[in-house]
């Protein structure tokens, strides 16, 4: 799975250290589950596009998403039926980024 994070009129995606804005980025996710089943920790790796990820693996730092370059922790609502999974981590990232004003799609890998 991957995330396609799209900029909006009010929420930009700027390459860190520049004024260059991108319409979208391709992000791969790394996550780990806590042993008690109650937390997931991970981060995103940003790339300018899926093609550049596939061909070059050149990481991109996005000014507006620097908090995701480090570990991001999400609680797992076990009593509400949630279970730790890569999909759940993607869904929580998607919801958080959309709450910040971005348009996000979860992309299945083929």
ZIVENRA-V688529 format. One record per pair of residues at least 12 apart in sequence whose ideal C-beta (glycine too) atoms are under 6 Angstrom apart, sorted by the first residue. I is the first residue (numbers start at 1). J is the second residue. D is the distance in Angstrom with one decimal. If there is no record, write none. Layout:
# ZIVENRA-V688529
i=I j=J d=D
i=I j=J d=D
This chain:
# ZIVENRA-V688529
i=1 j=90 d=5.3
i=1 j=106 d=6.0
i=2 j=28 d=5.4
i=2 j=107 d=4.6
i=3 j=27 d=4.3
i=3 j=104 d=5.7
i=4 j=24 d=5.9
i=4 j=105 d=4.5
i=4 j=107 d=5.6
i=5 j=25 d=5.1
i=5 j=27 d=5.8
i=5 j=102 d=5.4
i=5 j=104 d=5.3
i=6 j=24 d=4.5
i=6 j=103 d=4.1
i=7 j=23 d=5.7
i=8 j=101 d=5.7
i=10 j=101 d=5.8
i=11 j=101 d=3.9
i=11 j=102 d=5.3
i=13 j=25 d=5.6
i=13 j=62 d=5.4
i=14 j=63 d=4.4
i=16 j=61 d=3.9
i=16 j=63 d=4.6
i=25 j=46 d=5.0
i=26 j=47 d=4.7
i=26 j=49 d=5.4
i=26 j=50 d=4.6
i=26 j=53 d=5.5
i=27 j=44 d=4.3
i=27 j=46 d=5.1
i=28 j=45 d=4.8
i=29 j=42 d=5.9
i=29 j=44 d=5.5
i=29 j=90 d=6.0
i=30 j=42 d=5.3
i=30 j=43 d=5.7
i=31 j=89 d=4.2
i=33 j=84 d=4.1
i=37 j=78 d=5.9
i=37 j=84 d=5.9
i=38 j=76 d=5.4
i=39 j=73 d=5.9
i=39 j=75 d=6.0
i=40 j=74 d=5.1
i=40 j=84 d=5.6
i=40 j=89 d=5.0
i=41 j=71 d=5.2
i=41 j=73 d=5.0
i=42 j=89 d=5.6
i=43 j=71 d=5.9
i=43 j=72 d=5.9
i=44 j=68 d=4.6
i=45 j=59 d=5.9
i=46 j=60 d=4.6
i=46 j=62 d=5.2
i=47 j=60 d=5.6
i=48 j=60 d=5.4
i=74 j=92 d=4.4
i=90 j=106 d=5.1
i=94 j=106 d=5.9
